[in-house]
């Protein structure tokens, strides 16, 4: 399989750059063809990078725009030899920056995975818009993110970011010019000091996302009571990247200059080797990361891998990354740029957690920190999370199944006025029977060549009617349609031709040259579908289990979506464009008056919000059945 990772270049020491380096190397090691579309870190012509495992990986240059939205499509077309289905794009960046209508629509024609950070509550509007409109597979890098994406009605995969624990480990000495130097001496930290560390980008003064303000104010008070404390900062001190002048902030907060140590600024600019960063973490007594929001926060894991305890905000991804340490509470604050909320950590609670760390037996916490971080080891994460996910991106091997012989067309009758059009269009086809299931409409059905099934109830749902009809069906396939459809020539023959490959076959709802429902026309959904009877009996075509065709949890909406999405996850759904069963819904024909006069439709509208809530609660269950995402 070919993969194109769109993120920071692999030679860059940023958080995304490090993750790109890990993923590209391991993908290549697993036998895949990998290229990197660099958003930063590689300009000029196409280049090559030798990965740690010795693979030569193609580097595409960054574009002119931030995050390179101007070149991603061209790079993908080049890498996939002009065939959008010849591989997968993996986006590893802030998803909201790709929420551009033309770009989203174009990417929908490719196979896209979005490994996206969610650092707000709820999921930001532009992030959700991108995931919905591009139809990218959402891969959440935190459990929090997975939860927020699920609440929005999507079906995410969880794959955390990772740390190379063969490098990030307790490192009390570091070799310099052939001599071993103590980690604290290496960074000019007093040997007997209580070292409070902070690792984060000082970027974007309009939003102090990393919590420098809260940390500095809390440390000033903490240092007053503990003059042996030192604030060790691995960051840029002057705010040159539209950040904060941290020296000015420190003076404002009353932190004396001798109580602060910054990483050498030139060394910071060119990037410290990972082994030296491990020494920096080891030199700390506690890492403080009271961020206002994090998609992941790799320093929390890097520090704990080195045996160092951590303090983090109790919000977004941070609390799930604290194995040995403390969390800080706060209050929600509005972020108008993202139309969602961050958290503003309480300075007083940062101070309280610093006091707890100062009084804790930190040596006894070291083993727990290291053990916790081991779950995020790069090789382990790739094996446990990436490999199963990658397998789901592969096409399912075709299986020859029995050819369709007969079909029972199940019609839940709710609008008798549609009967003439439906029955005239279906005609008489060998091995096709019509089961008309209804609530007391026997007189309306009489005279038509159908099997009439009276529920002897009132106002039963669409799903209840279908499931009742299943008990009367004897064919090897059923076709579930509404009463507002019209059949076209060849509908049965086209389904028969596709039947050896699938268990659920979606039909096209539009005439040639017209698109009624774009999602149906492109095979992304189906309002009407054939279902193999043995599939219903053995597995169940809904989440309700074997023997159940349609889910009964909904009043109306999302019944078809659950059936289609479950079959797609199992790799047994197919769309047959030539099998046209026209959906004569008033909304498609522009007849707004008829739509509003349709009691069935208006009753469904009343239940739409409740049905959507039900879908969001059931959609995650589909993941347990997934074998493919193709």
C-alpha positions in Angstrom: 0.0 0.0 0.0 1.1 3.6 -0.7 0.9 6.2 2.0 1.5 10.0 1.8 2.0 11.6 5.2 1.2 15.3 5.2 2.8 16.9 8.2 6.1 18.5 9.4 9.2 17.1 7.8 10.9 14.1 9.6 14.1 16.0 10.2 12.3 18.7 12.3 12.3 18.3 16.0 8.7 19.6 16.4 6.1 17.3 18.0 4.6 16.6 14.6 8.0 16.2 13.0 9.0 13.5 15.5 5.7 11.6 15.0 6.1 11.8 11.2 9.6 10.3 11.6 8.4 7.4 13.7 5.4 6.6 11.5 7.1 6.9 8.2 10.0 4.7 9.3 7.7 2.0 10.7 5.4 2.1 7.7 8.3 1.5 5.4 9.6 -1.2 7.7 6.3 -2.9 7.4 6.7 -3.1 3.6 4.7 -0.1 2.5 5.7 2.6 0.0 5.8 5.9 2.0 6.3 9.5 1.0 6.1 12.7 3.1 4.3 15.9 2.0 6.2 18.3 4.2 4.2 21.2 5.7 7.4 22.6 7.1 11.1 21.6 7.1 11.7 20.9 3.4 11.6 23.4 0.6 12.8 23.3 -3.0 12.7 20.2 -5.2 11.6 16.7 -4.3 14.1 15.2 -1.9 14.9 12.0 0.0 15.4 11.1 3.6 17.1 8.0 5.0 15.0 6.8 7.9 16.5 5.3 11.1 15.8 1.8 9.7 17.6 2.6 6.4 14.6 3.3 4.1 14.9 6.0 1.5 11.7 8.0 1.8 10.6 10.6 -0.7 10.1 14.2 0.6 7.7 16.5 -1.2 8.4 20.2 -0.5 6.2 22.5 1.5 3.9 24.9 -0.2 3.7 28.7 0.1 0.8 28.6 2.6 1.0 27.7 6.2 0.3 23.9 6.5 0.7 23.6 2.8 -3.0 23.2 1.7 -1.9 24.6 -1.7 0.2 21.6 -2.6 -1.4 18.6 -0.9 -3.6 17.6 -3.8 -0.8 17.9 -6.4 1.6 15.9 -4.2 -1.0 13.2 -3.7 -1.7 13.0 -7.5 2.0 12.7 -8.2 2.7 10.0 -5.5 -0.4 8.0 -6.4 0.4 8.2 -10.2 -2.9 10.1 -10.9 -5.1 7.4 -9.3 -6.7 8.7 -6.0 -7.5 5.1 -5.0 -3.8 4.1 -5.3 -3.1 4.8 -1.7 -4.0 6.8 1.4 -3.2 10.3 2.6 -2.5 10.6 6.3 -3.0 14.1 7.6 -1.2 14.9 10.8 -1.8 18.5 11.6 -4.5 20.9 13.0 -7.5 19.8 11.0 -9.3 23.1 11.1 -6.8 24.7 8.7 -8.0 22.5 5.9 -11.7 23.5 6.3 -11.9 25.1 2.9 -14.8 24.2 0.7 -12.9 23.4 -2.6 -10.1 21.6 -0.7 -12.6 19.5 1.3 -14.5 18.6 -1.8 -11.4 17.7 -3.7 -10.0 15.5 -0.9 -13.3 13.6 -0.8 -12.2 12.1 -4.1 -9.1 10.7 -2.3 -8.7 8.1 0.5 -7.9 10.3 3.5 -7.0 9.6 7.1 -7.0 12.5 9.5 -4.9 11.9 12.6 -6.3 14.9 14.3 -5.9 16.7 17.7 -9.0 17.7 19.6 -8.1 20.2 22.3 -11.4 22.0 22.8 -14.8 21.3 24.2 -16.8 20.4 22.2 -15.1 19.4 18.9 -14.4 22.7 17.1 -16.8 23.6 14.3 -14.2 23.7 11.5 -12.7 20.4 12.6 -16.1 18.7 12.4 -16.8 20.4 9.1 -13.6 19.1 7.6 -14.2 15.5 8.8 -17.8 15.5 7.6 -17.3 17.2 4.2 -14.0 15.6 3.2 -15.2 12.2 4.5 -11.7 11.5 5.9 -11.5 8.7 8.4 -11.0 10.4 11.8 -8.2 9.0 13.9 -8.1 10.5 17.3 -4.8 10.8 19.1 -6.4 10.9 22.5 -9.3 9.1 24.1 -10.8 12.4 24.9 -10.7 13.3 21.2 -12.3 10.0 20.3 -15.1 10.7 22.6 -15.8 14.2 21.2 -15.7 13.0 17.7 -18.1 10.2 18.6 -20.5 12.6 20.3 -20.6 14.5 17.0 -21.9 11.4 15.2 -18.7 10.1 13.6 -16.9 6.8 14.0 -13.3 7.5 15.0 -10.3 5.2 15.5 -8.1 5.8 18.6 -4.3 5.8 18.0 -2.2 7.8 20.5 1.0 9.6 19.7 4.1 7.8 20.9 7.6 8.2 22.4 10.7 6.2 21.7 11.3 4.8 25.2 14.7 3.3 24.1 15.8 6.9 24.1 13.5 8.6 26.6 14.6 6.9 29.8 16.3 8.0 33.1 19.4 9.7 31.8 21.5 11.1 34.7 24.6 11.7 32.6 25.2 12.8 29.0 28.4 12.4 27.0 30.0 15.7 25.9 33.3 15.5 24.0 34.0 12.0 25.3 33.2 12.8 28.9 30.1 12.0 30.9 28.5 15.1 32.3 25.8 15.2 35.1 22.4 16.1 33.7 21.9 19.1 36.0 25.4 20.4 35.4 24.8 20.0 31.6 21.9 22.6 31.9 23.5 24.8 34.7 21.0 23.6 37.2 22.0 23.7 40.9 22.5 20.1 42.2 20.4 20.6 45.3 17.6 22.6 43.8 14.0 21.5 43.4 13.7 21.8 39.7 10.3 22.7 38.2 10.5 22.0 34.4 8.4 23.4 31.5 8.7 22.2 27.9 6.5 24.0 25.3 6.4 26.3 22.3 6.3 30.0 23.1 4.2 30.9 20.1 1.1 33.0 19.6 0.7 35.7 22.2 -3.0 36.1 21.6 -3.5 32.7 23.2 -1.2 31.6 26.0 -2.2 28.0 25.3 0.7 26.4 27.2 -0.1 28.2 30.4 3.1 30.3 30.9 1.0 32.9 32.8 -0.4 30.4 35.3 2.9 28.6 35.8 4.9 31.8 36.3 2.4 33.2 38.8 2.2 30.0 40.8 6.0 29.5 40.7 6.6 33.0 42.0 4.5 32.2 45.1 6.0 28.7 45.4 9.6 30.1 45.2 8.8 32.6 48.0 8.2 29.7 50.4 10.8 27.4 48.8 13.8 29.5 47.8 15.7 26.4 46.6 13.2 26.0 43.8 14.3 26.7 40.2 12.1 27.1 37.1 13.8 25.3 34.2 12.3 26.3 30.8 13.0 24.5 27.5 11.4 27.2 25.3 12.2 30.4 23.4 12.5 33.2 25.9 11.9 36.4 24.0 8.6 35.6 22.2 10.1 36.0 18.7 7.5 33.7 17.1 4.7 36.0 18.1 5.0 34.6 21.6 5.4 36.1 25.0 8.4 37.9 26.3 9.0 35.5 29.2 11.6 37.6 30.9 9.1 40.5 31.1 6.4 38.1 32.4 8.8 36.7 35.0 9.7 40.2 36.2 6.0 41.1 36.4 5.3 37.9 38.4 8.2 38.6 40.8 10.4 35.7 39.9 14.0 36.6 40.6 16.4 36.0 37.7 18.5 33.6 39.6 15.5 31.3 40.0 15.1 30.8 36.3 17.2 28.7 33.8 16.5 28.6 30.1 17.9 26.1 27.6 20.7 27.7 25.6 18.8 29.6 23.0 20.9 28.7 20.0 20.8 25.0 21.0 17.1 25.4 21.3 16.9 26.9 17.9 18.8 24.2 16.1 17.2 21.4 18.2 18.6 19.3 21.1 19.2 15.6 20.4 16.6 13.4 21.9 19.2 11.8 24.2 19.9 15.3 25.6 16.2 16.0 26.0 16.0 12.8 28.1 18.8 14.2 30.3 16.8 17.5 30.6 13.7 15.6 31.8 15.7 13.5 34.2 17.2 16.7 35.7 13.7 17.9 36.6 11.9 17.0 39.8 8.5 17.7 38.2 7.3 18.8 34.7 4.5 21.4 34.8 2.1 21.5 31.8 -1.0 23.4 32.7 -2.0 23.9 29.1 -5.4 25.4 28.2 -6.0 22.5 25.8 -3.9 19.7 24.2 -4.5 17.3 21.4 -2.1 15.1 23.1 1.0 16.6 24.9 4.0 14.4 24.2 6.2 16.1 26.9 4.0 14.5 29.6 4.9 11.0 28.3 8.6 11.9 27.6 9.0 13.1 31.1 7.4 10.1 32.7 9.5 7.8 30.5 12.5 9.4 32.2 11.0 8.8 35.6 9.9 12.4 36.2 6.5 13.2 37.7 4.1 15.6 36.0 1.5 18.2 36.6 -1.1 18.8 33.9 -4.5 20.4 33.4 -7.6 18.3 34.0 -8.9 18.9 30.5 -8.9 17.5 27.0 -6.1 14.9 26.5 -4.0 15.8 29.5 -5.5 13.8 32.4 -5.4 10.5 30.5 -1.6 11.1 30.1 -0.9 11.4 33.8 0.3 8.1 35.3 2.5 9.5 38.1 1.6 13.1 39.0 -1.2 15.5 39.6 -4.0 17.3 37.6 -5.0 20.9 37.9 -8.6 22.1 37.8 -9.8 25.2 36.1 -12.8 26.9 34.4 -13.9 26.9 30.8 -13.0 29.9 28.7 -14.4 30.8 25.3 -12.1 30.6 22.2 -13.9 32.7 19.6 -11.5 31.6 16.9 -12.5 27.9 17.3 -16.1 28.5 18.4 -15.5 26.2 21.4 -14.0 26.3 24.9 -10.5 25.8 26.4 -9.9 25.7 30.1 -8.2 28.4 32.1 -6.3 26.5 34.8 -6.5 28.0 38.3 -3.2 29.5 39.4 -4.0 28.6 43.0 -4.3 24.9 42.0 -1.0 24.9 40.1 0.5 26.2 43.3 -1.2 23.5 45.4 0.1 20.8 43.1 3.6 22.2 43.2 3.4 21.9 47.0 2.2 18.3 46.7 5.1 17.5 44.4 7.6 19.2 46.7 6.4 17.1 49.7 6.0 13.8 47.8 8.4 10.9 47.8 9.3 11.4 44.1 11.8 8.5 44.1 9.0 6.1 44.9 6.9 7.4 42.0 9.6 6.9 39.4 8.8 3.2 38.7 5.1 4.1 38.2 6.0 6.9 35.8 8.2 4.7 33.7 5.7 1.8 33.6 2.9 4.2 32.6 4.9 5.7 29.8 5.8 2.3 28.4 2.3 1.9 27.1 3.1 4.8 24.7 6.3 3.3 23.3 6.6 3.9 19.6 7.0 0.3 18.5 4.2 -0.9 20.9 1.8 1.7 19.6 2.5 0.8 16.0 2.0 -2.9 16.7 -1.1 -2.5 18.9 -2.9 0.3 17.2 -1.5 1.1 13.7 -1.2 -2.4 12.3 -4.8 -3.4 12.9 -6.0 -0.1 11.5 -3.8 -0.4 8.4 -5.2 -3.8 7.8 -8.7 -2.3 7.8 -7.6 0.0 5.0 -6.8 -2.9 2.7 -9.5 -4.1 0.4 -11.4 -7.1 1.6 -10.5 -10.2 -0.5 -13.4 -11.1 -2.7 -15.5 -14.2 -1.6 -17.7 -16.0 -4.0 -21.1 -16.3 -2.3 -24.3 -18.0 -3.6 -25.9 -16.1 -6.5 -29.2 -14.4 -5.8 -32.1 -16.7 -6.9 -35.2 -15.0 -5.6 -36.2 -11.8 -3.9 -39.0 -10.7 -1.6 -39.6 -7.0 -1.9 -40.6 -5.7 1.5 -42.7 -2.5 1.4 -43.7 -0.9 4.7 -46.9 0.8 3.4 -47.6 4.1 4.9 -49.0 6.1 2.0 -51.5 4.1 -0.1 -51.6 6.8 -2.8 -48.2 5.6 -3.9 -49.3 2.1 -4.6 -50.2 2.5 -8.3 -46.9 4.0 -9.3 -44.9 1.4 -7.3 -46.7 -1.7 -8.5 -46.9 -0.5 -12.2 -43.1 0.1 -12.2 -42.1 -3.2 -10.6 -44.0 -5.2 -13.2 -43.9 -9.0 -13.1 -40.4 -10.5 -12.7 -39.8 -14.2 -12.2 -38.7 -15.1 -8.7 -39.8 -11.7 -7.2 -42.6 -11.4 -4.7 -43.9 -8.3 -3.0 -44.7 -8.3 0.8 -46.8 -5.3 1.7 -46.8 -4.8 5.4 -49.2 -2.2 6.9 -51.2 -1.0 9.8 -54.8 -2.0 8.9 -54.7 -0.9 5.2 -56.0 -4.3 3.9 -58.6 -2.7 1.6 -56.1 -0.4 0.0 -53.8 -3.4 -0.8 -56.5 -5.7 -2.1 -56.4 -6.0 -5.9 -52.7 -5.8 -6.1 -50.5 -8.9 -6.7 -48.9 -8.8 -3.3 -48.8 -10.7 0.0 -50.6 -8.5 2.4 -49.3 -8.5 6.0 -51.5 -6.6 8.5 -49.6 -5.7 11.8 -53.0 -5.4 13.5 -51.5 -2.5 15.3 -51.4 1.3 14.9 -48.4 3.5 14.0 -45.8 0.8 13.9 -42.4 2.1 12.8 -40.7 1.4 9.5 -38.3 -1.1 11.2 -41.0 -2.9 13.0 -42.9 -3.4 9.7 -39.8 -4.7 8.0 -38.9 -7.1 10.8 -42.4 -8.5 10.8 -42.3 -9.1 7.1 -39.0 -11.0 7.4 -40.9 -13.7 9.3 -43.1 -14.2 6.2 -40.3 -14.2 3.7 -39.1 -17.4 2.0 -36.7 -15.9 -0.6 -32.9 -16.0 -0.3 -32.8 -12.2 -0.5 -35.1 -9.4 0.6 -35.2 -5.9 -0.9 -36.2 -3.2 1.6 -37.8 -0.1 0.0 -40.3 2.6 0.8 -43.7 3.0 -0.8 -42.4 6.1 -2.6 -40.2 4.4 -5.1 -40.3 3.5 -8.8 -38.5 0.5 -10.3 -36.6 0.8 -13.6 -35.8 -1.9 -16.2 -33.0 -4.3 -15.2 -33.1 -3.6 -11.5 -33.3 -7.3 -10.6 -30.6 -8.5 -13.1 -28.1 -5.9 -11.9 -28.5 -7.0 -8.3 -28.2 -10.7 -9.3 -24.8 -9.9 -11.0 -23.5 -8.3 -7.8 -24.8 -10.8 -5.4 -21.8 -13.2 -5.3 -19.7 -10.4 -3.8 -21.9 -8.8 -1.2 -24.5 -9.4 1.6 -26.0 -5.9 1.4 -26.4 -4.2 -2.0 -27.3 -0.5 -2.1 -29.4 0.8 -5.0 -29.2 4.0 -6.9 -32.1 6.4 -6.2 -31.7 8.6 -9.3 -32.4 8.5 -13.0 -29.5 8.7 -15.4 -28.3 12.3 -15.6 -29.8 13.3 -12.3 -28.7 13.2 -8.7 -31.3 13.1 -6.0 -29.2 12.3 -3.0 -25.5 12.9 -3.6 -24.4 10.4 -1.0 -26.5 7.7 -2.5 -25.4 8.5 -6.0 -21.8 8.1 -5.1 -22.3 4.9 -3.1 -21.6 6.4 0.3 -25.1 5.6 1.5 -28.2 3.7 0.5 -31.9 4.5 1.3 -33.0 1.2 -0.2 -31.0 -2.1 -0.3 -31.0 -5.8 -0.9 -30.1 -8.0 2.1 -29.0 -11.6 1.9 -31.4 -13.7 4.1 -28.6 -15.9 5.5 -26.7 -12.7 6.5 -29.7 -11.6 8.6 -30.1 -15.0 10.2 -26.4 -15.6 11.0 -25.1 -12.2 11.8 -27.9 -9.7 11.8 -28.0 -6.8 9.5 -28.4 -4.4 12.5 -26.6 -4.1 15.8 -29.6 -5.9 17.4 -27.9 -9.2 16.5 -28.7 -12.4 14.5 -32.2 -12.7 13.1 -32.9 -9.0 13.2 -32.9 -7.1 9.9 -33.6 -3.5 10.9 -32.8 -1.8 14.2 -35.8 -1.0 16.3 -34.0 1.7 18.4 -35.1 4.5 16.1 -38.4 6.0 15.3 -37.5 6.5 11.7 -34.2 8.2 10.8 -30.8 6.3 10.9 -32.3 2.9 10.5 -30.9 2.6 7.0 -27.6 4.2 8.1 -27.0 1.6 10.7 -27.6 -1.2 8.3 -25.3 0.3 5.7 -22.5 1.4 8.0 -22.5 -2.0 9.8 -22.3 -3.9 6.4 -19.6 -1.5 5.2 -17.5 -2.2 8.4 -17.9 -5.9 7.8 -16.8 -5.5 4.2 -20.0 -6.9 2.8 -21.6 -3.8 1.4 -21.7 -2.9 -2.3 -23.2 -0.2 -4.4 -24.6 -1.0 -7.8 -25.1 2.2 -9.8 -27.0 0.6 -12.6 -29.6 -0.8 -10.2 -31.9 2.2 -10.2 -34.9 2.3 -7.9 -36.0 5.9 -8.1 -36.9 7.6 -4.8 -39.8 9.9 -5.5 -39.5 11.8 -2.3 -41.3 15.2 -2.5 -38.2 17.0 -1.3 -36.2 15.7 -4.3 -39.0 16.8 -6.7 -39.1 20.3 -5.1 -42.7 19.7 -3.9 -42.4 21.4 -0.5 -46.2 21.6 0.0 -46.5 17.8 -0.5 -43.6 17.2 1.8 -45.2 19.2 4.6 -48.5 17.5 4.0 -47.0 14.1 4.3 -47.9 12.9 7.9 -45.3 10.1 7.7 -42.5 12.5 6.9 -43.6 15.1 9.5 -43.9 12.5 12.2 -40.3 11.4 11.3 -39.2 15.0 11.6 -40.6 15.2 15.2 -38.4 12.2 16.1 -35.2 13.3 14.3 -33.4 14.8 17.3 -34.0 11.7 19.4 -33.0 9.4 16.5 -29.8 11.3 16.1 -29.0 11.0 19.8 -29.7 7.2 19.5 -27.4 6.9 16.5 -24.5 8.7 18.3 -24.8 6.2 21.2 -24.9 3.2 18.9 -22.4 4.1 16.2 -19.3 3.3 18.3 -20.6 -0.3 18.6 -20.0 -0.7 14.9 -16.3 -0.6 15.5 -16.4 -4.0 17.2 -17.5 -5.5 13.9 -15.0 -3.7 11.7 -12.7 -5.6 9.3 -12.3 -2.8 6.7 -12.7 0.9 6.0 -12.6 0.6 2.3 
